[in-house]
């Protein structure tokens, strides 16, 4: 739950000032946000975006009224993606068949109800399925697959297409830019379209929930964190997204809730976090001793320590969390470390509490079955015990974060996990622009490459062009004149949620958050989700944060019990009850 924590916010802002003094660019203090005034944007007539009430079609078998191929902006840059499909439970509309009988003219039925909701109270849910920060296709034809679970529960389902990490060419041969911040810009435009047409559509536009996994979870988090951020306005205006309603009042793109499975966020420190939590425990492969990559890994890990100690995340008792020297590895001690270890232990203990033994990890036919919890823990320990199990209390303790990583959280990425030295990561493409398909964006790593070039030069794998290639990319602005630092801020939920960042207090955050992650994934550091949850719980605008890790699961729509879709629908119902 959100708490009264103004004193914490002030303390965190003071720490952020210290970050600016040390030149740590990832604090988001290095550049001014784009804050165009409303007067600077040309007034537009958005009436062409009015919903066609006579274009509804009906799926009689599932009692769903729907429209697909609905453009949500006046000047789409990528028409193949920038449209949406809307799917409405039949009870919420009164329909009259048009001539020919294939389409219907519909009006909102205030008396219809389903699942305890009416046309006025039904939540609107928006999936974000953007694998690898790719594009989400807009529905161009009808299919009930994946829709029925939501409409049968009384929810209005809206699938909006959006651009992805890559620029491309539309069907008409025109070029469009992808990457930051166009994907979220498109999704915001869809939300604004729904609100502009609120009188013609069933569903409460105060109850819009986004949901997604991985990079889709990241963009769901961004939708939840960046409501009404003015830095997006120039991008929204560029595609003719609705900025004002028919009376000239501002239209909001804030959402009520965000469901995030394994979100790949906090890209400003993702490389550093990956090396502190995971990379520092690896001494083979690209991280072999004596290599430039291993030296860079160690330096990145130390930069994450500095970051944590400057940000000043707080726990549930308002205690500031920090890292200290000691333990197994680089600064593996202190209250932040203890908090992270408690999250890992809590995940294992939850698993032990809810799992019935005998237990087969793969119920579809695994040859391995554990008769007791002791057998299961023994299999995890192997020849290198790192878990202590108490059968009397059915509880376990873990030796260290490093032990957990070595046994259960395999490193799957190289050094510069998200900003690769050769610009080969999907995130490098995400930060590409009109002039280049992929760019570097990690200012902290750029600083290390520049400052430590002389010492790195004696190590295997060093390339003298690394510092200049990073510096060149970081100095670049996109086609609308936005700096790399500001683009990174626009795609960083913590920039708006956490009091240490300049963007804190400049957005309308979602009130409700649900975060789930498979604790064994190697795609990102566990600190990504932990820090997001900590920032949300300390944010006074956030009412509820439901955060949990799932033991024994990797990068997936991880759930402790049940299935993702059903659990998401149940959570939306709890938030709106």
N, C-alpha and C positions, 0 to 999 in steps of 0.2 A: 504494500500500500504506500501511496505517497505520504510524505511526512513534512511537518514544519521544520525546515532546515536552512533558513536564511543565513545563519552563522556559518554553516558548512559551505554554502555557496560563496560567501565573501572570502573565506579562507582559501577555497580552491582558486578563486580569481587571483588572489595574491600570489599563489604558487604559479599560476599561469604567467603572471608578469615576470617571475623569475625565469620561466622558460624562454620568454622573449629575450631576456638579457643574455642568456647563454646561446642564443641563436638556434635553438631547436625548432626547426620550421614546422614539425608535425603538430605543434600546438595550435596551428591555425591562426597565428597572430601576425603573420608576415605580410598580409595584404588586405586591402579593404574589400568588403563584400560589395557585389553589384546591388545597388538599391535604387533602381530607377523610380522616379516619382510617377504617379498615375498620369500626370499631365504630359510626361515625356512620351507616352504611348498614344498612338493614334486611335481615336474613338472609332469603333466598328459597329456595324449592324450585324448582329448574330442571328437574326431571324431565319436565315437559310438553314440554321442548325436545329430548327424546331422539329420535333419528332413528328413523323407522318402517322397520324392516328389511324389511317386507313390502310396501312401496310402490314398489319399483323397477319401471321399465319398460325395454324393450330395443329398441334400434335394431339389427336384425339385419344390415342392409346395411353398417353401419359398426362393428358390434360395440361399441356403447356402451350401458352401463347408465346410467340417468338418473332424477333426481327434480327436479321443478320446483314452484314455489309453496311452498317450505319456509320457514316463518317462523323467523327466527333470534333473535327476542326475545319475551319474555312479554307486553309491553304496547306493541305497535307504535303509534307516533303516526300513521304513514302506511302502513297495511297494503298499499296498492297498490304501494308501493316496498320495504317492509322484509321482503323474502323473497329466497330465492336458488334457483338451479338448480345441481345438481351433476352432472357428467358424467364417467364412469369407464370406462377401457378394460376391455373384457370379460374380459380375462385375469386381472384382479385380484379378481374375484368368483366365488363358487360359487353358482349360482342354482337355485331350485326353483320351478316354475310354480305359481301359486296357482289356485284354482278359477276357471274362466272363461278362464284363459290370458292375460289382458291384463297382469297384474302378476306380480312375482316376489318371493319371499323370498330374500334374499341374505346370505351371510357372506363375510368376507374370505378370499380364497384365497392363502395364503402362498407357494404354489409357482408361481403364474402370473408371467410376466415379459413385458415388451415394451420394446423400445428400450434394453435394458440395465438397466431398472429392474424392481423388484418392487413388490408392494403396500406393502411396508414402507419402500421407499426412493424411491418416485416423488414428484417435486416437485408441489406444488399451485400452479396459476397463477390469478390473479384479475385480469381486465380491469377498468379504470376508464375508462369512456367517458362523460365528463361535459362535454359541449361547453359552453363559456361558463359553467362551474361550474353547469351545469344538473343535473337529476336523471338518474339511471341507472335505466331501467326494469328491473323484475325480470321474468325469464322466466315467463310464465304458460302457455305451450304449448311443445312441443318443436320445435326445429330444429337440424339438424346444421351449418348454415352457420356458419362461423367457429370451430367446435369441433373438427372432424376433424383439422386440422393439429397440434393439441396432443395429443389422445388417441392419434393414430397414432404420436406420438413417445414415448408412455408416460407422459404427464403427466395429472394429474387437473385438470380445468377446472371452476372455480367462478365463476359470475356472480352477484354479489350486487347487488340493487337498492339505491339510496340516494337520500336527498333531495338537492335541489339548492339553488341560491341563493334560490329564491322560497318563501315560505310558500304554503299552498294548502288545498284542501278535498278530503277523501277521498271515495270513492264512497258512504260511509254518511252524508255530510254533515258530518262532524266536521272541525274546523280543525286543521292541523298547522303548526308552525314550520319554516321552512327556514333556509338561511344558516349562517354559522359558529356552532358547529362541527358541525352536525348531519350533513352528508354524510360526513365522516370518522368521526364517531361510529357511524353505521350500518355502515360498512365494518369498523370495529373489532368491532362486535357480531357480524358474520358470521364474522370470524376466530375469535372466542371460541366461537361455535357449533361450528365445525369442530373445535376442540380439545376441547370438551366431549364430542363424539361420535367422538373419535379411534379408539376400539375398534371402532366399527361402520363406519368409512370407510377405504377404501384411501388411501394417500398419507402421506408423512412430514409431520407437522405442524410439524416443525422446518425444513421446506423450502418455506415459503410465499413466493411471489414475486408482487408486484403490477406492473402495467404500464399505462401510459396516455400520452396525447398532450395537450399544451396544458394546460388546467385539469385534465384527467385525469392528465397527467404531474405536475402540481403536487400532486394528491391522492395519487398514488403516492409522491411524495417525502415527503409528510406521513406516510403509512403507514410509510415507512422511517425517518423521523426521530423519530416520537412514540410509539414502542412503550412501552406500560405507563405513559404519562404520567398522573399522578394527577389532573391538572386535567380529564381526560375522564371520571372516574369518576361524577361527579354526573349527567352526560348519559347515560352508559351505564346507570346505575341507573334513570334516568327512563323508559327504554324497556324495562326488564327484561332487559337484556343479561346474559349469563353473567359473573359476577364470580368465582365459586368452583366447583370441581369437586365430584364426589360425596363426596369426602373432606374438603371444606372448604378445600382448597388454592387459592391464587390462580391464576386462569387468565390467561395472557398474551395480549396482542393484538399483540406484536412480530412482524415479518416478517423473513425471511432476506435478501430482496433486493428492490430497487426499480428498475424500468426507467422512465425518464422522457424522453419526447420533448418538446422545447420547453416545459419546465415554466414556468408562470406563477406564480412564487413570490416570496418576500421582498417582500411587499406593504407592509411597514413602510417601505421605501425605494424602492419601485418608481417612484413619481413622480419622485423625485430622480434616480435612476439614468437614467431615460428622458431627462431634460433634459440631464444631463451628457454622456451618450454621443451623443445624437441631436439633441435639441431646440435645443441651443446653436448648432448649425450652420445653423439655419433662420431666415431673416429676412423671410419672406413669410407670407401667410395669417394665421392667428390669432397668429402670432409676429412680426408686423410691428413694425418699430421704432416706438417711441413708445406702444405699447399696454401696458396693464396685464399682459396675458398674457405678453408678451416679458420684462417686468421680473420677473414671477413665475418664468418659465422660468430666467432667469439666477440668481435667488436659490435656486431648487431645486437647480440644478446645483452651486452652491457648497456647499449643505448635503450633497450627496453626497460632495464632497471631504472635508468634516469627518468624515463617517461612515467613509469608507475609512481615514483617518489615525488614527481612534480604534480601529477594530476591530483593525487590525494583522494582516490576512491574511498568510500566509507561503507562500513558494514551496517547491519540492521540496528546497531546500537550507536550509530554515528561515530564510531571509532575510525580514525584515518588509517588506511591500510598502506603498508610500505614494505619494501624489500631491504634486507640487510645482508652483509657479508656472512658467509658460513654455509654449512650444509654441504650437500654433494653437488658441486658445480658452481656456476656463477651466481652469487647472491641468492642462494637457495635457503634463505631464512627470513624471518620477519613475519609480520601479521598478514601481509598479502599472500605470501607463500603458504602460511598456515590455512588461510581461507581457501586457497586453491586445493590444498590437500584435503580439506574437509569436504569439498564438493566431490572429489574423487571417491573418498571413503563413503560418503553418503550415497553415491550412485551404486557402489557395490553392496552396501547394506540394504538399500531398497530392493535390489535384485534378490538378495538372500531372503528378505522378508516376504516377497510376493511369489517366489518360485516354489512350486511343488516338486519334491523329489520322490521317485526317480525323475531325472531331468535329461532330455535330449536336446542339445542346442539346435539341431535341425529336425523339426518334427516331421519333415517330409521324407525322412529315410536315413538319417545319420546313423552310422554304425557305432557312435559313441553315446553311451548313456551313463549318467552319474547317479549312483544309487542314493548318495547322501550329500549334504552340503560339504562335509569333510572331504569327500572324494573330489568334489568339484574344486575346492580351494587347493587341494594337493596337486591337481592337474595344472592349475595356474602357477603354482610355485615351482614345480619341476625340481631341478637340481639346484636352484638358486632361490631359496625362500625369501619372499618379500611381503607376504600377507600372513598375519597372525589371526587365527580364527578361534573364537570362544563358543563352543557348542552349547554351553549353558544359556547364553544370551542370544545365540544365533547372530553374532555380530563379528565384524572383522576390522582390523586396522592395517594400514598400508605403510611400509617402511619409509617411502619417500616418493616425491613426484617423479624423480629420475627412474626409480624402479618401475613405476607404473608405465612410463614412456617406453622403457627398454622392453618390457614384456607385452604391452597391450596397445601401444599407440605408435605404430611404425611410421618413420619418416618416409614420405612419398615424393617430396619435392627437393630440388636443389637449393643452394644458397641464393638468396634473392628469390624466395619461393613465389612471390607475386610480381616482382619487378626483376625479371631475369636479365642477366648481364647482356644477353644477346637479343633482348626484347621478344622472347619467344612465348612468354606467359600470356594466357588469355587476358589477364588484367593489363598487360602492355597494350594489347589491341583495344581494350576498353578505353584507355586514355589516348588512343590515336585521335587524329583530327582530319580536317579537310585536306591537309597537305601531306600527312604521313599515316600509314596504316597502324603503326604502333609507336609508342613513345615511353620513355622512362618517366616515373612520377615520384619515386621515393626520395625526398629531399634529404632525409637523414643518411641514407646510404650514399647519396651523392657527396655529402659532406665528408664521410669517412674515406671515400675513394680519393677525394682531393687532398685531405689532410695527411693521409697515411700512404700516399703514392710511393714515397721513397722506401718505406719499409716493405710494402707489398711487392715492390719491383724485384726483390731478391727471391721471391717465392714462385713455385711452379704454378702456371695457369694465369699469371698476371698479363694484362694487355694494357699498354700505355694509353690506348684510346678511351678506356673506360671513363675517366674523369670528364673528358671533354664531351663525350656522347651524352652523359647524364646532364651536364651543365647546359648543353644546347637544348635538350628536350624540356628541361625545367624552365627555361627562359621563354618558351614558346607560348603563344596565346592562340585560342581557337578562332574560328571564322567570325564569331561575334565579339572578339576582343577580350575574352575572359582568360585570365592567367591560369597556368597549370595548378597553382596553389588553390585558387578559388574553385576550379573544377573539382579538385579533390575534396574540398570542403562540402560541395554540393552533394557528393556521394559518400559522405561520412555521417552516419546517424549521431555519433557522439559529439560532433561539432555543434549540434543543436540541443542535445540532451544533457550534456555534461558541463558543469559550471566552470571547468577549467578552460573551455574553449570560448573564443570570441562570439560564436554564433548562439551561445546559450541565451534563451529568452527571446529569440527572434523568430520562433516558429510556433505553430499550434500543434503540439504533440498529440498522438492518439492517447486516449485514456486507458485503453485495455491492451495488454500484451501477453502473448503466449509464446514461449521459446522452448524448443526441444532440440536436443542434439545427441547424436550417437557418440558416446565419449571416446570410442576407439578410433574415430576417423583420423586420417593423416592429412586431410585436405587443409586444415587450418588449426591453429593453436586453440586449446580449450579456453584460453584467456579471452578470445574473441567474444564468445557468448557470455562468459562470466562478467567481463567488463560492461557489456551491454546491459545485463541484468542489474549490476550494481548502479550504473548511471540512472537507469529507469527508476529504481527503488528510491533513489535520492532526489528525484525530480518531483516537485510539488504538483505539477500538472498531470501526473500519471496516477490513476486511481488503483490499478491492480496489475501486478506482474506475476505471471504463472510460469516459472522457470524450472526446468528439470533436465538432468542428463540421463541417458539410458545406457545401462551397462551391457557390454557384450555386443554392441551395435556400432556400425560405422556410419558412413556418410549416406544417410537415408532419411525418410520421413519417420524418424525414430519415435516410438511411443513405449512407455513402460508397460501399459496394458492396452488392449484393444487396437483399433485401426485409426490411422490418421484422419480420414474423412469423417468418420463417426465422432471422434473425439473433438475435432474442430467444430463441428455443428453443435455438439453439446456445450462446448465452451462459449460459442456465440450466444446460445440460449441463456446460459448463466449470466453473461454480461448484459443481456437485454431483458432479464426477468424483473 
